[in-house]
Amino acid sequence: MGNTDRIIRVILALVFAALYFTGTITGTWGTVLVVLGGVFLATSVISFCPLYSIFGINSCGRKK
């Protein structure tokens, strides 16, 4: 997983958390966003996304 991908995931996780904790989005959608934000944050911290490996996606730059 590339650095740009990791940064975008962290930003999205923070936005999702802010929307939920300020009460902008509540209920089922709020819960879904918090869980998705947690997944984004976890995958960015460990630098690995299981879906990327399943679909053969590589957001990391080419290694020389």
MODELLER restraints for C-alpha pairs under 7 A, 6 or more apart:
rsr = mdl.restraints
at = mdl.atoms
rsr.add(forms.Gaussian(group=physical.xy_distance, feature=features.Distance(at['CA:1:A'], at['CA:47:A']), mean=5.45, stdev=0.5))
rsr.add(forms.Gaussian(group=physical.xy_distance, feature=features.Distance(at['CA:1:A'], at['CA:48:A']), mean=6.00, stdev=0.5))
rsr.add(forms.Gaussian(group=physical.xy_distance, feature=features.Distance(at['CA:1:A'], at['CA:58:A']), mean=6.55, stdev=0.5))
rsr.add(forms.Gaussian(group=physical.xy_distance, feature=features.Distance(at['CA:1:A'], at['CA:59:A']), mean=5.20, stdev=0.5))
rsr.add(forms.Gaussian(group=physical.xy_distance, feature=features.Distance(at['CA:1:A'], at['CA:60:A']), mean=4.94, stdev=0.5))
rsr.add(forms.Gaussian(group=physical.xy_distance, feature=features.Distance(at['CA:2:A'], at['CA:59:A']), mean=5.07, stdev=0.5))
rsr.add(forms.Gaussian(group=physical.xy_distance, feature=features.Distance(at['CA:2:A'], at['CA:60:A']), mean=3.89, stdev=0.5))
rsr.add(forms.Gaussian(group=physical.xy_distance, feature=features.Distance(at['CA:2:A'], at['CA:61:A']), mean=6.62, stdev=0.5))
rsr.add(forms.Gaussian(group=physical.xy_distance, feature=features.Distance(at['CA:5:A'], at['CA:59:A']), mean=6.81, stdev=0.5))
rsr.add(forms.Gaussian(group=physical.xy_distance, feature=features.Distance(at['CA:6:A'], at['CA:44:A']), mean=4.75, stdev=0.5))
rsr.add(forms.Gaussian(group=physical.xy_distance, feature=features.Distance(at['CA:9:A'], at['CA:40:A']), mean=5.24, stdev=0.5))
rsr.add(forms.Gaussian(group=physical.xy_distance, feature=features.Distance(at['CA:9:A'], at['CA:41:A']), mean=6.40, stdev=0.5))
rsr.add(forms.Gaussian(group=physical.xy_distance, feature=features.Distance(at['CA:9:A'], at['CA:44:A']), mean=6.40, stdev=0.5))
rsr.add(forms.Gaussian(group=physical.xy_distance, feature=features.Distance(at['CA:10:A'], at['CA:40:A']), mean=6.64, stdev=0.5))
rsr.add(forms.Gaussian(group=physical.xy_distance, feature=features.Distance(at['CA:10:A'], at['CA:41:A']), mean=5.51, stdev=0.5))
rsr.add(forms.Gaussian(group=physical.xy_distance, feature=features.Distance(at['CA:10:A'], at['CA:44:A']), mean=6.80, stdev=0.5))
rsr.add(forms.Gaussian(group=physical.xy_distance, feature=features.Distance(at['CA:12:A'], at['CA:37:A']), mean=6.73, stdev=0.5))
rsr.add(forms.Gaussian(group=physical.xy_distance, feature=features.Distance(at['CA:13:A'], at['CA:37:A']), mean=3.98, stdev=0.5))
rsr.add(forms.Gaussian(group=physical.xy_distance, feature=features.Distance(at['CA:13:A'], at['CA:38:A']), mean=6.63, stdev=0.5))
rsr.add(forms.Gaussian(group=physical.xy_distance, feature=features.Distance(at['CA:13:A'], at['CA:40:A']), mean=6.10, stdev=0.5))
rsr.add(forms.Gaussian(group=physical.xy_distance, feature=features.Distance(at['CA:13:A'], at['CA:41:A']), mean=6.04, stdev=0.5))
rsr.add(forms.Gaussian(group=physical.xy_distance, feature=features.Distance(at['CA:16:A'], at['CA:33:A']), mean=5.69, stdev=0.5))
rsr.add(forms.Gaussian(group=physical.xy_distance, feature=features.Distance(at['CA:16:A'], at['CA:34:A']), mean=6.16, stdev=0.5))
rsr.add(forms.Gaussian(group=physical.xy_distance, feature=features.Distance(at['CA:16:A'], at['CA:37:A']), mean=5.99, stdev=0.5))
rsr.add(forms.Gaussian(group=physical.xy_distance, feature=features.Distance(at['CA:17:A'], at['CA:34:A']), mean=5.96, stdev=0.5))
rsr.add(forms.Gaussian(group=physical.xy_distance, feature=features.Distance(at['CA:17:A'], at['CA:37:A']), mean=6.95, stdev=0.5))
rsr.add(forms.Gaussian(group=physical.xy_distance, feature=features.Distance(at['CA:19:A'], at['CA:25:A']), mean=5.72, stdev=0.5))
rsr.add(forms.Gaussian(group=physical.xy_distance, feature=features.Distance(at['CA:20:A'], at['CA:26:A']), mean=6.25, stdev=0.5))
rsr.add(forms.Gaussian(group=physical.xy_distance, feature=features.Distance(at['CA:20:A'], at['CA:30:A']), mean=5.50, stdev=0.5))
rsr.add(forms.Gaussian(group=physical.xy_distance, feature=features.Distance(at['CA:43:A'], at['CA:49:A']), mean=5.58, stdev=0.5))
rsr.add(forms.Gaussian(group=physical.xy_distance, feature=features.Distance(at['CA:52:A'], at['CA:58:A']), mean=6.69, stdev=0.5))
